[in-house]
Amino acid sequence: MSSLLLRPVATQVFVQACMSGVRMAAPLLALRLGYSPAAVGLLLALFALSQVFLAIPAGRYTDRVGLRAPVRWAVATAVGGAALALAWPVFPVLCAAALLTGGANGVVSIALQRHVGRAARDAADLRRVFSWLAMGPALANFLGPLAAGLLIDAGGFRAAFAVLALMPLAGWWCVRGVREDLPAPADPALAVARPPASAAMGWAGPDTSLGLLRNTHFRRLLLVNVCLSACWDVHTFVVPLLGHERHISASVIGMILGAFAVAATAIRLLIPLIADRLHERTVIAGAIGATALLFAAYPLMRDPVGMGFCSVLLGLVLGSVQPMVMSLLHQITPHDRHGQALGLRLMIMNASSVAMPVLFGALGAVVGVAGVFWVVGAAVGSAWRMATRLQSGGEAAAHLSPPP
């Protein structure tokens, strides 16, 4: 990993570790204060809800000013959220901390994804850099909760919130020396989305974030991304229910979910080594087909070993998707609207994460826990043909005639 990429990854790790640590500590504190599980569920939803509303404005802001200004504001917001929880550890303030740290993490993600995408030299480099960047959330989701748990046991909740408030400052130290003026990509496939070719790719229309949805290639990519993101959510949501139904212990259920996370991380470590031999459309279409088959087989596994095997395979499949989606997104969107595209994607992904657990719960009440796997698997499998029609920037430009 080059120093150009190491600093952004480190920044994302520190800011997201703050958010994930608060996301672990705040519900525990709320439960100790006597609040109900329903109140805790609301508190957890606020971490994603703030990103739904901030994502598009944050994307437009990063397109205007670049990397460091959005990260600086996000770091200050994350520090403020954790510091509020430190100063006033009561439920309303914990809700405010959830909104602030969740929103800050979303802004940092958009700014860093836009920056590293513009630093890529060619399509293979896009796949490589986004695989490395995808390691940041995995490390952060390990570091933040672990640090929070150890600090809570050693010194209480205030000690945990104090250390979590310092983590984003380390992220700002990492990013403050990153250069903003990046060279233009050498591969024409990454430059085709720049004017004047953007009109030929179907980007003529309102210069708004929602106007991006008028483009067929972008809309198709988002739909495929939502389908595969729902599979990630359904696995996290349904496996504990399935394990409880089969009288599997909590520790074993945790190991099954942990195997999924380890596999998803491992595939992202492998992708940079073979990026030159991969094609985004092939990987995404293959992931959809494999996910549909695994979702069909998962409920048939009656013992923890079989469920763990399916979990590992599913982690390998779904873990490969995000770098491919981010690579295509940067290839097919106009160069000066990458931030808006990333913001729109983040808004839709977080809205999905808020709504999906409710939908899965209602679906499970009708068709049963195993039925959720089969229904969602069938729905995802139906998106396979759409995935085979995904195009890179160069392919999209080649198949569209320039305007008269």
TABEL-V605807 format. One record per backbone hydrogen bond with DSSP energy under -0.5 kcal/mol. NH is the residue of the N-H (numbers start at 1). CO is the residue of the C=O. E is the energy in kcal/mol with one decimal. If there is no record, write none. Layout:
nh:co:e
NH:CO:E
NH:CO:E
This chain:
nh:co:e
5:2:-0.9
6:2:-2.4
7:3:-1.5
9:5:-2.2
10:6:-2.5
11:7:-2.4
12:8:-2.4
13:9:-2.3
14:10:-2.3
15:11:-2.3
16:12:-2.6
17:13:-2.2
18:14:-1.5
19:15:-1.7
20:16:-3.2
21:17:-2.2
22:18:-2.3
23:19:-2.5
24:20:-1.2
25:21:-2.7
26:22:-2.9
28:24:-1.0
29:25:-2.5
30:26:-2.6
31:27:-2.4
32:28:-2.0
33:29:-1.7
34:31:-1.3
35:30:-2.4
40:36:-2.0
41:37:-2.4
42:38:-2.0
43:39:-2.3
44:40:-2.4
45:41:-2.0
46:42:-1.3
47:43:-0.6
47:44:-1.0
48:44:-0.6
48:45:-0.7
49:45:-2.3
50:46:-1.7
52:48:-1.2
53:49:-1.2
54:50:-1.8
55:51:-1.8
58:54:-2.6
59:55:-2.3
60:56:-2.3
61:57:-2.2
62:58:-2.3
63:59:-1.7
64:60:-1.3
65:61:-2.4
66:62:-2.1
71:67:-1.8
72:68:-2.7
73:69:-2.2
74:70:-2.4
75:71:-2.8
76:72:-2.1
77:73:-2.1
78:74:-2.8
79:75:-2.7
80:76:-2.2
81:77:-2.4
82:78:-2.2
83:79:-2.4
84:80:-2.2
85:81:-1.6
86:82:-1.8
87:83:-2.5
88:84:-3.0
90:88:-2.5
94:90:-2.3
95:91:-2.1
96:92:-1.8
97:93:-2.6
98:94:-2.1
99:95:-2.1
100:96:-2.5
101:97:-2.7
102:98:-2.1
103:99:-2.2
104:100:-2.3
105:101:-2.1
106:102:-1.8
107:103:-2.1
108:104:-2.3
109:105:-2.2
110:106:-2.1
111:107:-2.4
112:108:-2.6
113:109:-2.5
114:110:-2.4
115:111:-1.9
116:112:-2.7
117:113:-1.8
118:114:-1.7
119:115:-1.0
120:116:-0.6
120:117:-0.8
126:122:-1.8
127:123:-1.8
128:124:-1.9
129:125:-3.0
130:126:-2.2
131:127:-1.2
132:128:-2.0
133:129:-2.6
134:130:-1.7
135:132:-1.4
136:133:-1.5
137:133:-0.5
138:134:-0.9
139:135:-2.5
140:136:-2.7
141:137:-2.7
142:138:-0.6
142:139:-0.6
143:139:-3.0
144:140:-2.8
146:142:-1.5
147:143:-2.7
148:144:-2.6
149:145:-2.8
150:146:-2.4
151:147:-2.4
152:148:-2.5
153:149:-2.1
154:150:-1.9
155:151:-3.5
156:151:-0.9
156:152:-1.3
160:156:-1.5
161:157:-2.6
162:158:-2.2
163:159:-2.0
164:160:-2.5
165:161:-1.9
166:162:-0.7
166:163:-0.8
167:163:-1.0
168:164:-0.7
169:166:-0.6
170:166:-1.1
170:167:-0.7
171:167:-1.4
172:168:-2.1
173:169:-1.9
174:170:-1.6
175:171:-1.6
176:172:-1.7
178:175:-1.8
182:180:-1.5
186:121:-0.7
187:121:-1.9
190:187:-2.0
191:187:-0.6
191:188:-0.8
192:188:-1.3
194:191:-1.9
197:194:-1.3
199:196:-1.1
200:196:-0.6
201:197:-1.1
202:199:-1.5
203:198:-2.2
208:206:-1.8
212:208:-0.6
212:209:-1.4
213:210:-1.5
214:211:-1.7
215:212:-1.7
219:215:-2.4
220:216:-2.5
221:217:-1.9
222:218:-2.2
223:219:-2.1
224:220:-2.1
225:221:-2.3
226:222:-2.6
227:223:-2.1
228:224:-2.1
229:225:-2.4
230:226:-2.3
231:227:-1.2
232:228:-1.5
233:229:-2.1
234:230:-2.8
235:231:-2.0
236:232:-1.9
237:233:-2.3
238:234:-3.0
239:235:-1.8
241:237:-0.6
242:238:-3.2
243:239:-2.9
244:240:-2.4
245:241:-2.3
246:242:-1.4
247:244:-1.4
248:243:-3.0
253:249:-2.2
254:250:-2.4
255:251:-1.9
256:252:-2.2
257:253:-2.3
258:254:-2.5
259:255:-2.3
260:256:-1.4
261:257:-1.9
262:258:-2.5
263:259:-2.2
264:260:-2.3
265:261:-2.0
266:262:-2.4
267:263:-2.2
268:264:-1.1
269:265:-1.3
270:266:-1.5
271:267:-2.1
272:268:-0.7
273:270:-1.3
274:270:-0.9
274:271:-1.2
275:271:-0.6
277:274:-1.7
278:275:-1.4
283:279:-2.3
284:280:-2.6
285:281:-2.5
286:282:-2.4
287:283:-2.2
288:284:-2.1
289:285:-2.2
290:286:-2.6
291:287:-2.4
292:288:-2.2
293:289:-1.8
294:290:-2.5
295:291:-2.7
296:292:-1.4
297:293:-1.7
298:294:-2.6
299:295:-0.7
300:297:-1.3
301:297:-0.6
301:298:-1.7
302:300:-0.7
307:303:-2.0
308:304:-2.7
309:305:-2.2
310:306:-2.2
311:307:-2.3
312:308:-2.2
313:309:-2.1
314:310:-2.6
315:311:-2.3
316:312:-2.2
317:313:-2.1
318:314:-3.0
319:315:-2.1
320:316:-0.7
320:317:-0.7
321:318:-1.2
322:318:-0.6
324:320:-0.8
324:321:-0.5
325:321:-2.5
326:322:-2.7
327:323:-1.9
328:324:-2.4
329:325:-2.6
330:326:-1.9
331:327:-1.4
332:328:-2.2
333:329:-1.2
337:334:-2.0
338:335:-0.8
341:337:-2.2
342:338:-2.6
343:339:-2.4
344:340:-2.6
345:341:-2.2
346:342:-2.5
347:343:-2.4
348:344:-2.1
349:345:-2.6
350:346:-2.4
351:347:-2.3
352:348:-2.1
353:349:-2.0
354:350:-1.8
355:351:-2.1
356:352:-3.1
357:353:-0.6
359:355:-2.0
360:356:-3.3
361:357:-2.2
362:358:-2.1
363:359:-2.6
364:360:-2.8
365:361:-1.6
366:362:-0.9
366:363:-0.7
367:363:-2.8
368:364:-1.9
372:368:-1.1
372:369:-0.7
373:369:-0.9
374:370:-1.6
375:371:-2.9
376:372:-2.5
377:373:-2.5
378:374:-2.2
379:375:-2.1
380:376:-2.7
381:377:-2.5
382:378:-1.5
383:380:-1.8
384:381:-1.7
387:383:-2.0
388:384:-1.8
389:385:-0.6
389:386:-1.0
390:387:-1.5
396:392:-2.6
397:393:-2.2
398:394:-1.9
399:395:-1.5
400:397:-0.8
